[in-house]
């Protein structure tokens, strides 16, 4: 099972093991499982297939190949209800944790590449002529821990220059203060990075919002004289646009301009 065609067939077959599978009668479920086992073959998933399929499909294949009907249905039912299993971090890798599944190969339960950041923007505002205060939530998906370090990252859209601000924990999330005189002119997209148990993930910030968030642009003249505006992009992401102040021309330049006239 190493060809792209075979992987595509496996993906199509395993895709139907969702709410549609649970809606089938017992006899129909049995026929579908038996047919899928024949597609998998005696050797099960190849390394190429494992690399191409998400963990949820790999675990379905494991249950089908090993005749774990009840476990398969429970796995699907939990996902349909929006309550996926938790995860454990071992040696920098993240593994889905299913207490009712025994003997699952590590490579089938490995979800390292699938773990993202759960985040929410609750508030953003200017607190003086130069600082933006950001409050929200950020944590790694599926990993239960009380120790998550959060950084707010300002990344200039063209140059990709970065400024990182370590956030402080607060009730139900984090709070960070960015001195916008430091980055300087540019269009700064805001990201949030969460780190726990040696695993770090980053995401654009702002698409998920608290109910009281102010969504209108907020402008301020910085201490440097630059003009800065905090706003949400068309895609719903948080960003800060800093425009350089128009500096008065030096006296020598003004004299030359008059002489040229």
C-alpha positions as CSV (number, residue, x, y, z in Angstrom):
1,X,0.0,0.0,0.0
2,X,2.4,2.6,-1.1
3,X,0.9,4.1,-4.3
4,X,-0.9,7.4,-4.3
5,X,-3.9,5.7,-5.7
6,X,-4.2,3.3,-2.8
7,X,-3.8,6.0,-0.3
8,X,-6.6,8.0,-2.0
9,X,-8.8,4.9,-1.9
10,X,-8.1,4.4,1.8
11,X,-8.9,8.0,2.5
12,X,-12.2,7.8,0.7
13,X,-13.2,4.5,2.4
14,X,-12.3,5.7,5.9
15,X,-13.9,9.1,5.4
16,X,-17.4,7.5,5.7
17,X,-16.7,6.4,9.3
18,X,-18.4,9.4,10.8
19,X,-22.1,10.2,11.7
20,X,-23.1,8.3,8.6
21,X,-21.6,5.1,9.9
22,X,-23.5,5.5,13.2
23,X,-26.7,6.0,11.3
24,X,-26.4,2.6,9.6
25,X,-28.1,-0.5,11.0
26,X,-26.0,-3.3,12.6
27,X,-25.9,-5.5,9.5
28,X,-24.9,-2.6,7.2
29,X,-22.1,-1.6,9.7
30,X,-20.8,-5.2,9.7
31,X,-20.7,-5.3,5.9
32,X,-18.9,-2.0,5.7
33,X,-16.3,-3.0,8.3
34,X,-15.7,-6.4,6.6
35,X,-15.2,-4.7,3.2
36,X,-12.8,-2.1,4.7
37,X,-10.8,-4.9,6.3
38,X,-10.3,-6.5,2.8
39,X,-9.1,-3.1,1.5
40,X,-6.6,-2.8,4.3
41,X,-5.3,-6.3,3.7
42,X,-3.4,-8.5,6.1
43,X,-0.5,-6.1,6.5
44,X,-2.6,-3.1,7.4
45,X,-1.4,0.4,6.8
46,X,2.0,0.9,5.1
47,X,4.4,3.6,6.3
48,X,3.5,5.7,3.3
49,X,-0.2,5.4,4.1
50,X,0.4,6.3,7.8
51,X,2.3,9.4,6.7
52,X,-0.5,10.5,4.4
53,X,-3.5,9.9,6.6
54,X,-4.6,11.8,9.7
55,X,-4.5,10.1,13.1
56,X,-8.3,9.8,13.2
57,X,-8.2,7.7,10.1
58,X,-5.2,5.6,11.3
59,X,-7.0,4.8,14.5
60,X,-10.1,3.8,12.6
61,X,-8.0,1.4,10.5
62,X,-6.5,-0.1,13.6
63,X,-9.9,-0.8,15.1
64,X,-11.2,-2.3,11.9
65,X,-8.2,-4.5,11.3
66,X,-8.3,-5.8,14.9
67,X,-12.0,-6.4,15.1
68,X,-12.6,-3.7,17.7
69,X,-16.2,-2.9,16.8
70,X,-17.3,-1.3,20.1
71,X,-14.1,0.7,20.3
72,X,-14.5,2.0,16.7
73,X,-18.1,3.1,17.4
74,X,-17.0,4.9,20.6
75,X,-14.1,6.6,18.8
76,X,-16.5,7.9,16.2
77,X,-19.2,8.9,18.6
78,X,-16.8,10.9,20.7
79,X,-15.6,12.8,17.7
80,X,-19.2,13.5,16.5
81,X,-20.0,14.9,19.9
82,X,-17.0,17.2,19.7
83,X,-15.2,15.6,22.6
84,X,-12.0,14.1,21.2
85,X,-9.6,12.2,23.5
86,X,-6.9,14.0,25.4
87,X,-3.2,13.8,24.6
88,X,0.1,13.1,26.3
89,X,3.6,14.5,25.4
90,X,6.5,12.1,25.3
91,X,9.9,13.1,24.1
92,X,8.6,16.2,22.3
93,X,5.9,14.1,20.4
94,X,2.2,14.4,21.1
95,X,0.1,11.2,21.2
96,X,-3.7,10.9,21.4
97,X,-4.7,9.1,24.6
98,X,-7.5,6.6,24.3
99,X,-7.8,4.5,27.5
100,X,-10.2,2.0,25.8
101,X,-7.8,1.3,23.0
102,X,-5.0,-1.2,23.8
103,X,-2.0,-2.0,21.7
104,X,-2.2,1.0,19.4
105,X,1.1,1.6,17.6
106,X,2.7,4.9,18.5
107,X,2.9,6.0,15.0
108,X,-0.9,5.6,14.7
109,X,-1.6,7.7,17.8
110,X,1.0,10.4,16.9
111,X,-0.9,13.7,16.5
112,X,2.2,16.0,16.8
113,X,1.6,17.5,13.3
114,X,-2.1,18.0,14.0
115,X,-1.9,19.9,17.3
116,X,-2.7,23.6,17.0
117,X,-3.5,26.5,19.2
118,X,-6.9,27.1,20.8
119,X,-7.2,30.9,21.1
120,X,-9.6,33.7,21.8
121,X,-9.2,37.5,21.7
122,X,-11.1,39.1,24.5
123,X,-9.9,42.7,24.6
124,X,-7.5,45.1,22.8
125,X,-7.1,48.8,23.6
126,X,-4.6,51.6,24.0
127,X,-3.6,52.4,27.5
128,X,-1.5,55.5,26.8
129,X,0.3,57.2,23.9
130,X,2.4,54.1,23.0
131,X,1.1,50.9,24.5
132,X,-1.5,48.4,23.3
133,X,-2.9,46.1,25.9
134,X,-4.1,42.7,24.6
135,X,-6.1,40.2,26.7
136,X,-7.3,36.7,25.6
137,X,-6.8,33.0,25.8
138,X,-4.2,30.7,24.2
139,X,-3.5,27.0,24.9
140,X,-2.4,23.9,23.0
141,X,-5.2,21.8,21.7
142,X,-6.0,18.5,23.5
143,X,-3.1,18.8,25.9
144,X,-4.2,19.2,29.5
145,X,-1.8,21.3,31.6
146,X,-1.8,24.2,34.0
147,X,1.5,25.6,32.8
148,X,1.3,27.2,29.4
149,X,3.6,30.1,28.4
150,X,2.1,32.6,26.0
151,X,3.9,35.1,23.7
152,X,2.2,37.7,21.6
153,X,4.2,38.0,18.4
154,X,4.2,41.1,16.1
155,X,5.4,40.2,12.6
156,X,5.8,42.9,9.9
157,X,4.0,41.8,6.8
158,X,6.7,42.6,4.2
159,X,10.0,42.3,6.0
160,X,8.9,39.5,8.4
161,X,10.7,41.2,11.2
162,X,9.4,40.0,14.6
163,X,8.9,41.4,18.1
164,X,7.8,39.0,20.8
165,X,6.1,40.1,24.0
166,X,5.9,37.6,26.9
167,X,2.3,37.6,28.3
168,X,1.4,37.4,31.9
169,X,-1.3,34.9,33.1
170,X,-4.5,36.4,34.4
171,X,-8.0,35.1,35.2
172,X,-9.2,32.9,32.3
173,X,-6.3,33.7,30.1
174,X,-3.4,36.1,29.5
175,X,-2.6,39.7,29.2
176,X,0.2,41.4,27.3
177,X,1.3,45.0,26.7
178,X,3.1,45.9,23.5
179,X,5.1,49.2,23.3
180,X,4.4,50.2,19.7
181,X,7.2,52.8,19.7
182,X,9.6,49.8,19.6
183,X,8.7,48.1,16.3
184,X,8.4,51.3,14.3
185,X,6.6,51.9,11.0
186,X,5.0,48.9,9.2
187,X,2.0,46.7,9.1
188,X,2.3,44.4,12.1
189,X,0.2,41.2,12.1
190,X,-0.5,39.8,15.5
191,X,0.2,36.1,16.3
192,X,-0.1,34.2,19.5
193,X,2.3,31.4,20.5
194,X,1.6,28.9,23.2
195,X,4.2,26.6,24.8
196,X,3.6,23.7,27.1
197,X,5.6,20.6,28.0
198,X,8.2,21.6,25.4
199,X,5.7,21.9,22.5
200,X,5.2,25.3,20.9
201,X,2.5,26.2,18.4
202,X,1.6,29.6,16.8
203,X,-1.5,31.0,15.1
204,X,-2.8,34.3,13.7
205,X,-4.8,36.0,16.4
206,X,-8.3,37.6,16.3
207,X,-10.7,35.4,14.4
208,X,-12.1,33.9,17.6
209,X,-13.4,36.7,19.8
210,X,-15.0,37.3,23.2
211,X,-18.5,38.8,23.2
212,X,-17.4,42.2,24.4
213,X,-14.5,42.9,22.1
214,X,-14.4,46.3,20.4
215,X,-14.1,45.7,16.7
216,X,-13.8,49.2,15.4
217,X,-10.3,50.6,14.5
218,X,-8.5,52.4,17.3
219,X,-5.9,55.1,16.4
220,X,-3.3,56.9,18.4
221,X,-0.4,59.2,17.9
222,X,2.6,57.6,19.4
223,X,5.3,59.3,21.5
224,X,7.6,59.2,18.5
225,X,5.0,61.1,16.5
226,X,4.1,58.1,14.3
227,X,0.4,57.3,13.7
228,X,-0.7,53.8,14.8
229,X,-4.0,52.1,14.3
230,X,-5.2,48.8,15.9
231,X,-7.7,47.1,13.6
232,X,-9.1,43.8,12.4
233,X,-8.2,42.7,8.8
234,X,-10.7,41.6,6.3
235,X,-9.9,38.0,7.3
236,X,-10.7,38.9,10.9
237,X,-7.1,38.9,12.2
238,X,-5.7,41.5,14.6
239,X,-3.1,43.9,13.2
240,X,-1.4,47.2,14.0
241,X,-0.6,49.7,11.2
242,X,2.1,52.2,12.1
243,X,2.7,55.1,9.7
244,X,5.9,57.2,10.1
245,X,5.3,60.8,11.1
246,X,5.8,63.5,8.4
247,X,9.0,65.3,9.6
248,X,9.4,69.0,8.9
249,X,12.0,69.7,6.2
250,X,15.4,71.0,7.5
251,X,16.0,74.8,7.3
252,X,18.7,74.3,4.7
253,X,16.2,72.4,2.5
254,X,13.6,75.1,2.8
255,X,16.1,77.8,1.8
256,X,17.2,75.9,-1.3
257,X,13.6,75.4,-2.4
258,X,13.0,79.2,-2.2
259,X,16.1,79.9,-4.2
260,X,15.1,77.5,-6.9
261,X,11.8,79.3,-7.3
